[in-house]
Amino acid sequence: MLHLLQSGQLDIPAPQQAAMTDRTLLPAEHQALSQLITRLAALTGETPTELWESLHRMMGLKSGDPIPARHFPLLSQFLQSHLTLSQQGHPTLATLTAVLKHPVHGEQQQAVEQYCRQHFAAGSQTPLTSAQVNAVLQYLFIYRLSRTQSQHQTPDVRLLQPVTHQLIATEHEPRPVRAARSTLVIGLFVAVVLVVIWLLAR
């Protein structure tokens, strides 16, 4: 092999440059996101650190990990949509999709509508709470993000499990309701057992 190299009969391919989509955020891109996060923090009362952590979790990254540059457009749209919707009183799914820079259509529209029906029993004109709006935006963000990874990959499993956080939290059943329901189930079970014992004793 050394002889082949010296004689020029063996070609060594030049190292390939990394694709543009594999680079991390440029300082200007990071600064643009920081400005959006600062504005959103002023509206929501959260700290910029908490918002950054939320974004990292949605991308499946650890806090402080470099952010791939290919996510910059989606992150910008996500934050800008939050800023707009945070200033609206009772947005609906229709108004939510209307503020998006790149509107949903086709498969995305059907997926978002199905998500709202399954999780909130909400239609396109049903007023959404702040937590529901956050969950829908997060769903759409991950839905689109999963399609930037590879055309051969299926949607991320996290689509059905939104991150639990104030910025992107789904509404949960109140604790007293859950406790009362558990007590009722236990009471019914005990009653059934007693009836069975009574019948067997006859």
C-alpha positions in Angstrom: 0.0 0.0 0.0 2.9 2.4 0.8 4.3 1.7 -2.7 0.9 2.5 -4.3 0.7 5.7 -2.3 4.1 6.8 -3.3 3.5 6.0 -6.9 0.2 7.9 -7.0 -1.8 4.8 -8.0 -3.9 4.9 -4.9 -6.3 7.8 -4.5 -7.4 9.0 -1.1 -10.8 10.8 -1.1 -10.7 14.3 0.3 -12.6 14.8 3.6 -16.1 15.9 3.1 -17.3 19.1 4.7 -20.2 18.8 7.2 -23.6 19.7 5.8 -24.9 23.2 6.6 -27.8 21.6 8.5 -25.3 19.9 10.9 -23.8 23.1 12.2 -25.0 24.7 15.4 -26.6 28.2 15.8 -24.6 31.2 14.7 -24.2 34.0 17.3 -26.6 36.1 15.4 -29.2 33.3 15.3 -28.8 32.7 19.0 -29.2 36.4 19.7 -32.4 36.5 17.7 -33.8 33.6 19.8 -32.7 35.3 23.0 -34.5 38.5 22.1 -37.7 36.5 21.5 -37.3 34.6 24.7 -36.8 37.8 26.7 -40.0 39.3 25.3 -41.9 36.1 26.0 -40.6 36.0 29.5 -41.9 39.5 30.1 -45.4 38.3 29.1 -45.5 35.0 30.9 -43.6 35.8 34.1 -41.2 33.0 33.6 -37.4 33.4 33.5 -35.4 33.2 30.2 -33.5 30.2 31.7 -36.8 28.3 32.2 -37.9 29.0 28.6 -34.5 27.9 27.2 -34.8 24.7 29.2 -38.3 24.1 27.8 -37.0 24.5 24.3 -34.1 22.1 24.8 -36.5 19.5 26.2 -38.8 19.8 23.2 -35.8 19.1 20.9 -34.7 16.2 23.0 -31.6 18.0 24.1 -30.1 18.5 27.6 -30.0 22.0 29.0 -27.0 23.9 27.6 -26.5 21.5 24.6 -25.7 23.2 21.3 -28.8 23.7 19.2 -28.7 22.5 15.5 -29.1 25.4 13.1 -31.7 23.5 11.1 -34.1 24.0 14.0 -33.7 27.8 14.0 -36.7 28.5 11.7 -39.0 26.3 13.7 -37.9 27.8 17.0 -38.4 31.3 15.7 -41.9 30.5 14.5 -42.7 28.8 17.8 -41.6 31.7 19.9 -43.2 34.3 17.6 -46.5 32.4 17.7 -46.4 32.3 21.5 -45.8 36.1 21.6 -48.8 36.7 19.4 -51.2 34.3 21.1 -50.1 35.4 24.6 -51.7 38.8 23.9 -55.0 37.3 22.7 -57.9 36.7 25.1 -59.5 33.4 24.0 -57.8 32.1 20.9 -59.2 29.1 19.0 -57.5 26.5 16.9 -58.5 28.6 13.8 -56.8 31.7 15.2 -53.8 29.7 16.3 -53.2 28.3 12.9 -53.8 31.7 11.3 -50.9 33.4 13.2 -48.3 30.8 12.0 -45.8 32.0 9.5 -46.2 28.7 7.6 -49.8 27.7 7.9 -50.8 24.1 8.5 -52.4 22.2 5.6 -53.2 18.7 4.5 -51.7 16.1 6.8 -50.6 18.6 9.4 -54.1 20.1 9.6 -55.7 16.8 10.1 -53.1 15.8 12.8 -53.6 19.0 14.8 -57.4 18.8 14.6 -57.3 15.2 15.7 -55.0 16.1 18.6 -57.4 18.8 19.8 -60.4 16.4 19.6 -58.6 13.6 21.5 -57.0 15.7 24.2 -59.4 18.7 24.7 -62.6 17.7 22.9 -62.2 20.9 21.0 -63.1 21.9 17.4 -61.6 24.6 15.2 -63.8 27.3 16.8 -63.6 26.2 20.5 -61.9 28.7 22.8 -58.6 27.3 24.1 -57.0 28.0 27.4 -53.4 29.2 27.6 -52.2 25.7 28.6 -54.1 24.1 25.6 -52.6 26.7 23.2 -49.2 25.9 24.5 -49.7 22.1 24.1 -51.0 22.5 20.6 -48.0 24.7 19.6 -45.7 22.2 21.1 -47.4 19.3 19.3 -47.1 21.1 16.0 -43.5 22.1 16.7 -42.4 18.4 17.4 -44.6 17.2 14.5 -42.7 19.5 12.1 -39.4 18.9 13.8 -39.7 15.1 13.3 -39.9 15.7 9.6 -36.7 17.7 9.4 -34.7 14.7 10.8 -35.2 12.3 7.9 -37.8 11.6 5.3 -37.6 8.0 6.3 -38.3 8.5 10.0 -41.8 8.3 11.5 -43.1 11.1 13.7 -41.5 11.4 17.1 -43.3 9.5 19.9 -43.2 12.6 22.0 -46.1 14.0 19.8 -48.5 12.1 22.1 -46.8 13.2 25.3 -46.3 17.0 25.5 -43.7 18.2 27.9 -45.2 19.2 31.2 -44.1 22.8 31.8 -45.9 26.1 32.3 -44.9 27.3 28.8 -45.9 24.1 27.1 -48.1 22.3 29.7 -51.3 20.4 29.1 -54.1 20.8 31.6 -54.4 18.0 34.2 -57.3 16.9 36.2 -57.6 18.6 39.6 -56.2 16.6 42.4 -59.4 16.6 44.5 -61.3 15.2 41.6 -58.8 12.4 41.1 -58.9 11.6 44.9 -62.7 11.5 45.0 -62.8 9.3 41.9 -60.3 6.9 43.5 -62.3 6.7 46.7 -65.5 6.0 44.7 -63.8 3.1 42.9 -62.5 1.6 46.1 -65.9 1.9 47.7 -67.6 0.2 44.8 -65.0 -2.6 44.8 -65.6 -3.2 48.6 -69.3 -3.3 48.0 -69.1 -5.8 45.3 -66.8 -8.1 47.4 -69.3 -7.9 50.3 -72.2 -8.8 48.0 -70.3 -11.8 46.6 -69.5 -13.0 50.2 -73.2 -12.6 51.2 -74.3 -14.6 48.2 -71.8 -17.4 48.8 -72.9 -17.6 52.5 -76.5 -18.2 51.6 
